[in-house]
Amino acid sequence: MIVDTPGMRELGNIGVESGLQGAFDDIDALSRECRYHDCSHVNEMGCAVLAALEAGRLPEDRYRNFIRIAKESMYNEMSYLEKRKKDKAFGKMVKSVMKSKKKHGA
């Protein structure tokens, strides 16, 4: 499907929290067993999702899809100013790396 709407720059998932819970009900159920209520399921100790992943009870591709969609949703929920601030910080980091490479002859 092609959508051509003047003024629209991007299309993304906004506010998909309840949709994530429905589409990934197995991960949602596991997340209730995490040690921390605000667990990101990426590197926290006591994360039931990571424990299930390591034990082979959760397929890795399903876990990666969940994390990818959750990150995209969080980014799309950020305000315009928050996105600009994040992009500006990334740009500064890239410039710093490029300057360092140039300085060291890499």
C-alpha positions in Angstrom: 0.0 0.0 0.0 1.3 3.5 -0.8 0.2 6.5 1.2 0.9 9.9 -0.3 -0.1 12.6 2.1 1.4 16.1 1.7 3.2 17.1 4.9 3.6 13.6 6.3 7.2 12.8 6.7 7.1 9.4 8.5 4.8 6.6 9.5 5.5 4.7 12.7 4.0 2.8 15.6 2.7 5.2 18.3 1.4 4.0 21.6 1.6 0.3 20.9 2.0 -0.7 24.5 -1.3 -2.6 24.6 -0.6 -4.1 21.2 2.8 -5.3 22.3 1.2 -7.0 25.3 -1.3 -8.8 23.0 1.1 -9.7 20.2 3.8 -10.9 22.7 1.6 -12.3 25.4 4.2 -14.9 26.3 6.8 -12.2 26.9 4.2 -10.1 28.8 3.5 -13.1 31.1 7.2 -13.6 31.7 7.8 -9.9 32.4 5.4 -10.1 35.4 8.0 -12.4 37.0 10.9 -9.9 36.6 12.6 -8.6 39.7 12.0 -5.0 38.7 8.7 -3.5 37.6 10.3 -1.3 34.9 12.6 -4.0 33.5 13.8 -3.3 30.0 14.5 -7.0 29.4 17.9 -6.1 28.0 20.5 -6.5 30.8 18.9 -6.4 34.2 19.7 -9.0 36.8 16.5 -10.9 37.8 14.9 -10.5 34.4 12.5 -13.5 33.7 12.5 -12.8 30.0 16.3 -13.0 29.7 16.2 -16.2 31.9 13.7 -17.8 29.5 15.8 -16.8 26.5 18.9 -18.3 28.0 17.1 -21.5 29.0 15.7 -21.9 25.4 12.1 -21.4 26.5 11.8 -18.2 24.4 13.0 -18.2 20.7 15.7 -15.6 20.1 14.1 -14.2 16.9 10.8 -13.6 18.8 12.8 -11.8 21.6 14.7 -9.7 19.0 11.4 -8.7 17.3 9.9 -7.7 20.7 12.9 -5.5 21.6 13.0 -3.9 18.2 9.3 -3.0 18.2 9.4 -1.8 21.8 12.4 0.5 21.0 10.6 1.9 17.9 7.5 2.5 20.0 9.5 4.4 22.7 11.2 6.5 20.0 8.0 7.4 18.3 6.4 8.5 21.6 9.3 10.9 22.2 8.5 14.6 21.7 10.0 16.4 18.7 12.4 18.2 21.1 13.5 15.0 22.7 14.2 13.5 19.3 16.2 16.6 18.2 18.3 16.4 21.4 19.0 12.7 20.9 19.9 13.3 17.2 22.2 16.2 18.1 24.0 14.1 20.8 24.5 11.3 18.2 25.9 13.9 15.7 28.4 15.1 18.2 29.5 11.6 19.0 30.0 10.9 15.2 32.0 14.1 14.8 34.2 13.2 17.8 34.9 9.7 16.4 35.7 11.1 12.9 38.0 13.7 14.4 39.8 11.1 16.5 40.3 8.9 13.4 41.6 11.8 11.4 44.0 12.7 14.3 45.4 9.1 14.5 45.6 8.6 10.8 43.1 5.8 10.6 
